[in-house]
Amino acid sequence: MDVTEIDRPETHAAERKWTVAEVEALFALPFPELMYRAQTVHRQFHRVDAVQLSTLLSIKTGGCPEDCGYCPQSKRHAGAVASEALVPVAEVLRAARAARDQGATRFCMGAAWRGPKDRDLEPVLAMVREVKTLGLETCATLGLLRPDQALKLKEAGLDYYNHNLDTAPDFYGEVISTRQYQDRLDTIEAVREVGLKVCCGGIVGMGESRRQRAALLAELANLKPYPESVPINHLVRVPGTPLAEQAPLDPFEFVRSIAVARITMPRALVRLSAGRQELGEAVQALCFLAGANSMFQGDKLLTTGNPQISEDQALLGKLGLTAEVM
């Protein structure tokens, strides 16, 4: 599609429905033009110098029955991490307090389950209640969720539920076989119906084409409403997982993914998530210029590495960015 056929997205991006062809055409724009459009949208809806900080804690690590090709928590992979018991509530509260003291405004709790059993959910509800007492926003990512479980989390005080689409519908089967795309959409719908906010994004660099990256972002942007938070992960090639030998994604293509996410989901927090450690400061700076305004801080994201908090603080300082409630 000729990019001149696309209306200026900054004028009505919050309301429009995106076709995959239109999103792919945004990817194909000359880099300066794409960055300009992304910045124009960003400045309409967000402070240009503010970045929201979140911290992610693995409350139940390893032993997952799913076969997600990128994940070392799958017990099906040679590089699987050891399975651990659920973290005690008191330990979660200590981690949340430390995150708050280091500038995070949202605390996210992740468990390596296909979906929580009812007996699993009870201690998580206690965690949510305790973390809320610290004045933090709460988020959980526990796998597939039934409507009654979503309601219990909402009643406990959960603010956000994370459940990523991961990739485009037509590439999904290349990465995961134990969970269907519709399962993910059903969980997002269950979360929305009880009034929880949605954190939903994906992973780029898993071998998908540019068109498939565009299809992922179109799928996210066309959710009604689109997610309040959109984590964009850069594949971490973990030894012992099926995607360990995947060729690295060109860093400019990652920046383009951030910019297109900003244009198509203008009000969302677009979050730099896994893989920041491999990107380096210059590429991260371009991502902020492209419209990213949130990131995970802390030395670990579930099981993969992340820049040290002191490094993040130094980078934000260099860029004149302020960690702030959004």
N, C-alpha and C positions, 0 to 999 in steps of 0.2 A: 504493500500500500504506500502511496505517495504521502510523505509526512505532511504535506500541505493540506491534505484532506482532513487532518485531525484538527478540530477546533482547539484553540488555546486552552489547555486543560485547567489552567489556574482560574478560569472564569466560572466553571460549574462542575469541577471534578468531584465534589461531594455528593452530587446527585446522579451522575451519569452511569450508565452501564457500559462496561468495557468489553470489546471483542478482543480475542487473542491477536488478531491482525493489527489492531490499533496499539496494543501494548507492545507488540514486537516492533512496530514502527517507531515507538518511542526509544526502544533500545538502539535502533539504527541511526538515531539522530547524531550529528557531529557532537563530539564530547562537550565542547564549550556551550553549544545550544542546549543540550540536555541538562547540563549543570545550571544554566541560567533559568530554564523552566522550573527545575526542582527548587532552586532558591526562591524564585518568585512565589511559588506555592507555599513553601515553608514560611516565608515572611508574612504571608496572609494569615496564617493560622497559629503561629508559634513565635515565641521569643527567639531571636537569632543566636543569643549567647547562652542559652540555658540547656542543660543536659540532665535528664532524670537518671538517677542511679538505682539499680536493683541488685539484690544479692540472692543467689540461688544455692540452696543447701540440699544435698541428697539425704533424705530421711530414711530411705530404704534402698540400699545399693546392691546391684547384682542379682543373678538368679532369674532374670526375666525370661518368660517362655517365648516371646516374640523373636523374629529373625531379622529385624531391621539391619540392613547391611552396613550401616555406619556405626553401630552401637556396641561398645565393649561390654555393656551390661547384659547382653543376650547370652544365655547359657548354651546356645547352639554354636557359638564361635570359639575358635581355638584361643583367641586372645581375651576371653571373658574374664572380667574381674571377679574376685571372690564374692560370694553371696554373704550379705551381712544382715543382722537383725534390724528391726525398726529402731531408730534413734530415740532415746528417752525424751519425754517432753521437756524436762529440765535442761537437757543439753541443747535442744532446739531453741529454747528461750535464751540461753546464754549466747548462742550464735546470732540470734536476731538482735539482741541488745548490742552486741559488738558491731553488727552491720549498721544499725541506726547511728551509733556513735561515730562511724566512719563515713557518714553522709548518705547512706541508702535511705530511700523513702518507701521502698517496696521490698518485702521479704517473700521469696518464693520457695516452696517446699516440693521436692520431686521424689517420687517413689517408682522403682522399677517393677511395676506390675502391669499385667495386661489390663487390669481394672481392679479396683479394690473390692475385696469381700467385705461384707458388713462388719465382721469382727475387726478387719483392718482399719475401717473408716473411723471407728470410735476414738482411738488415740489421735488420729489426725484432726478430728473435730476439737479435741482438747488443745492441740498445738495451735490451731487457728485462734481459738478464744484467748490463749495466753499471749500470742504475738500481737493481737489487736490491742491489748492493754498497754503496749509500748508506743502506741500512736502510729504504727506502721501500716501501710497497705499490705494486704495479704494476697498471695497467689499460690495455687497448688497445681501440680501436674501429676496425676495419678493413673493415667491411662483412660480406658473407656469408662464412661459414667452413665448410670441409669438416672432417669428423671428424679426418683425419690432420693438418690444419693446426692444429686446436685442441690436439691432443696435443703437437705441436712447441712451441707456445706454453707449454703447461703444463710441459713438460720444461725449457724455458728459464727458468722461474721466474715466469711470469705468475700473478698472483693473481686478477684479475677480467677478464672480457670484457664490454664494453658493446655491446648491440644493442637499441635501443629498439623498442617496438611502435608508437610514435608516436601512434596514436589508436585508436578503436573499429573493429572489423572492418567494420561497415557504412558507415563514413565514409572508410575508408582509400583507396578508389578515387577520392575527390574530391581527394586530395592527391598521390597517387603512382600511376603506371601501369606503371613499369618493373620493379617488384619486388612480388611477391605477399605477402600477410600470412603465408601458410604458409611462405614462404622465411625470414621472420624467426623463426617458431617453430622451424623446422628448425635454424637456427643456434644458437638458445638450447639446444635439445636436444643438439646436438653438443658444445657447451661444457660442459653439465652432465655428460655421459657420461664426460668425461676428468677430472672433478673440479675444474674451474675454478668460481669463484664468479661469479655473474651480477649485472651492473648493467643494469637494464632499466626504462625508464619511458616517458614520452611528452611530448607538447606539447599545451597547452591554449590556446584562443583562436584556433583556425584556422577557426572558423565552425561547429564542431560544436555540437550541442544539449547540454543538461545530461544528458539520458539517454545520449548518446554518450560524454560524459565519464565517467559512471558505468560504462558498458560497458567502457571502457578500463581503469579501475581494477579492475573485476571480473575482466577477463581477466588482469591482472597478479597479483591476489591469488589466483587459482585455479591459477596455475602450481604445479607440484609439484616442489620447494618454490617458494614465491614468492621473488623476487629479494632478495639480501642488500642491494643498494643500489637505490633507486628515484629517479632524477632526474626531477623535475617541471619542465618547461620552460614558460616564458611566451613565447608567440610574439613574436619580434623581426621587425617588419615591414620587411624589407630592400628598398629601392628596386630595381626591376628583376626582382623575383621575383613569381610569380603571386599571392602572398598579401600583397603590399605594401600594398594598399588595404583589407585586412580591418579591420572595425570592432574597436576595442580591447575586450578582455574586461573586464567589471566586476571591479575588484580584489578585492571580497569573494568573488566566485565562484572566483578563484584561491586565496584563503585556504581556502575550503571544500574545494577539491580537495586541498590539503595535509592538511587535517584528516581527510578521508575516506581518503586514502592511509595515514595513521597508524593509523586504526582498523582498516582491513582488512589491513594488513601490519605488525603491531605490533613485530616484532623488526627490521625493515629500517631502514637508514639512509635517511631521506627527504631528498633533496637539493634545495635551491634551486639552479637551474641557469641556463640562458639566460633573459634578460629581467629580471634583478634590477635592472639600471640604470634601467629604466623604472618599477619599482615604488615606489621611494623607501623611506626608512627606516621609516616608520610601518607600511606594508604588510608589509615584511620582518619587523618585530617581531611582527606578528600571525601570520605564518607560523611563526615559532619557537614562539609560544604554541600554535599548532595542531599542533605535533609535528615540524616540520622540525628535524633535528639534524645536517645536513651542508650544505656549500656549496662551490661552486667559487670559488677566489680567483685573482687575477691580472687584468691589465687587458684580456685578450682571451680569449674562448672560441672556439677555432678561428678564426673570422673576425669574430665580432660582439663589440661592446664589453661590458665588465664593470666594476663599480666598482673604483676603485683600492684597493690593499691597505691603504693608510693609512685610507681611508674605512671599510673593513670592520672594521679593528681598532678604530676609534673607535665604530662601531655596537655591536660585541660588548662593548666597555667600558661603554657606556651601559646595556646590557641586563644586565650582570653575567654574561655568558656567557664560557666558557673554551674556547679551542681545545685539543683534546686527542685523543689516540688513543682510538678507540672500542672 
